[in-house]
Amino acid sequence: MRKTVIAFLIILASVGTGAPAQAATPSIDYGKRVTSLMKEYSYNTDFQCLNLGSLGLAIVKRAIRKSGDKDALELLDLMKDVKQVTIASFADCDPDVRSHFESRLSKVLTKDFLLVEAKDAGEKVQIFAIPDDDGENISDLIISAPRSGAVICVRGKVNVQDVATFLDSKSK
């Protein structure tokens, strides 16, 4: 896992230094497409989808502030411009539903916006994001772990340098 964190830091550093983006910003909302797909499948048995909108995030942020947990407060600082978090778990779905969802998801999650792909103990985790033109922020962060049957979509802006600093402090 340490190797994954180091690889992620290197990629974030290259994005943050103004390295050219992999592709032009998509014309439609990338995160919205993923979130819509997850919500579409949430009506299937055993496909679980949790959506935290602005109000839900405000409640979570308030609880974190009251907890006083130092790590959680640092993470909260990274999330200041996050507007929505959607989490889907489809590990226990019918195999046909799971296969269909994974196929449709793979068409949305194009390699053009793949930030990092890590393999650990046979598990492949892919992180997709859209860098801003200046490379200082990323938006629509999507984490996909197909073997585990999980997808997380974070919509909003996250500062690349802040994430790199946070990850660096946690990897020591």
Protein Blocks (a to p, Z undefined) as FASTA:
>chain_A
ZZmmmmmmmmmmmmmnopacfbdcdfbdfklmmmmmmmmmmmpghiacddddfklmmmmm
mmmmmnopaklmmmmmmmmmpcbdcdddfklgcfklmmmmmmmmmmmmccklmmbdcdee
hiacdddddddfkomacchiacddfknopacddeddddfklmmmmmmmmmZZ
